């Protein structure tokens, strides 16, 4: 399935941008539980750490919304493509049936 997706969509499907809340710990309260620091502001905690954490959450929510919209668009394009392909194949079937009728009529 992944080979049919556009590269941007494929990367969305195959990788996660956001760590789970279990790894983050409490937002803005210093380094998380994931083993790495959250940067100097996040490490310090306090109001600035909370603000940065809120901005990061907002960024990831926006990014996820954009990616879901792109995924929906991709699926809509795939549906349209397949509908057109069905129509083309139906025309081919009708054309072949016409040839068979003509051959039977010529007999």
C-alpha positions as CSV (number, residue, x, y, z in Angstrom):
1,X,0.0,0.0,0.0
2,X,2.8,2.5,0.9
3,X,4.3,2.3,-2.6
4,X,1.1,3.9,-4.0
5,X,1.3,6.9,-1.7
6,X,3.0,10.1,-2.6
7,X,6.3,10.6,-0.8
8,X,4.9,13.3,1.6
9,X,2.0,11.0,2.5
10,X,4.2,8.0,2.8
11,X,6.5,9.7,5.3
12,X,3.4,10.6,7.4
13,X,2.2,7.0,7.4
14,X,5.5,5.4,8.1
15,X,6.8,7.8,10.8
16,X,5.4,9.5,13.9
17,X,6.2,13.2,14.4
18,X,5.1,13.4,17.9
19,X,6.2,11.4,21.0
20,X,3.6,9.9,23.1
21,X,2.4,11.7,26.2
22,X,4.0,9.0,28.4
23,X,7.4,10.1,27.2
24,X,6.8,13.8,27.6
25,X,6.0,13.9,31.2
26,X,4.1,17.0,32.3
27,X,4.3,19.7,29.7
28,X,6.5,22.7,30.5
29,X,7.9,21.0,33.7
30,X,11.5,20.4,32.5
31,X,12.9,17.4,30.7
32,X,10.6,14.5,29.8
33,X,10.9,10.8,30.5
34,X,12.1,10.0,27.0
35,X,15.8,10.1,28.0
36,X,16.6,13.4,26.3
37,X,16.3,17.0,27.5
38,X,13.6,19.3,26.2
39,X,16.0,22.2,25.5
40,X,17.3,24.9,27.8
41,X,13.9,26.6,28.2
42,X,12.0,23.4,28.7
43,X,14.6,22.1,31.1
44,X,14.2,25.2,33.3
45,X,10.5,24.7,33.5
46,X,8.3,27.6,34.7
47,X,6.0,29.8,32.6
48,X,8.4,30.0,29.6
49,X,8.7,26.2,29.5
50,X,4.9,25.8,29.7
51,X,4.5,28.4,26.9
52,X,7.0,26.6,24.7
53,X,5.3,23.3,25.4
54,X,1.9,24.8,24.4
55,X,3.4,26.2,21.2
56,X,4.9,22.8,20.4
57,X,1.5,21.1,21.0
58,X,-0.2,23.6,18.8
59,X,2.4,23.1,16.0
60,X,2.0,19.3,16.1
61,X,-1.8,19.7,16.1
62,X,-1.6,21.9,13.0
63,X,0.8,19.6,11.3
64,X,-1.4,16.6,12.0
65,X,-4.4,18.5,10.6
66,X,-2.5,19.4,7.5
67,X,-1.3,15.8,7.0
68,X,-4.8,14.4,7.5
69,X,-6.2,16.8,5.0
70,X,-3.4,15.8,2.5
71,X,-4.2,12.1,3.2
72,X,-8.0,12.7,2.6
73,X,-7.1,14.6,-0.6
74,X,-4.9,11.7,-1.8
75,X,-7.7,9.2,-1.2
76,X,-10.2,11.4,-3.0
77,X,-7.8,11.6,-6.0
78,X,-7.3,7.8,-5.9
79,X,-11.1,7.3,-5.9
80,X,-11.5,9.6,-8.9
81,X,-8.7,7.8,-10.7
82,X,-10.3,4.4,-10.2
83,X,-13.8,5.7,-11.2
84,X,-12.3,6.9,-14.5
85,X,-10.5,3.6,-15.0
86,X,-13.7,1.7,-14.5
87,X,-15.4,4.0,-17.1
88,X,-12.6,3.4,-19.5
89,X,-12.7,-0.4,-19.0
90,X,-16.5,-0.4,-19.4
91,X,-16.2,1.4,-22.7
92,X,-13.6,-1.2,-23.8
93,X,-16.1,-4.0,-22.8
94,X,-18.9,-2.4,-24.7
95,X,-16.6,-2.0,-27.8
96,X,-15.7,-5.7,-27.7
97,X,-19.3,-6.8,-27.2
98,X,-20.1,-4.7,-30.3
99,X,-17.4,-6.5,-32.3
100,X,-18.8,-9.9,-31.2
101,X,-22.4,-8.8,-32.2
102,X,-21.1,-7.7,-35.6
103,X,-19.2,-11.0,-36.1
104,X,-22.4,-12.9,-35.2
105,X,-24.5,-10.8,-37.5
106,X,-22.0,-11.3,-40.4
107,X,-22.4,-15.1,-40.0
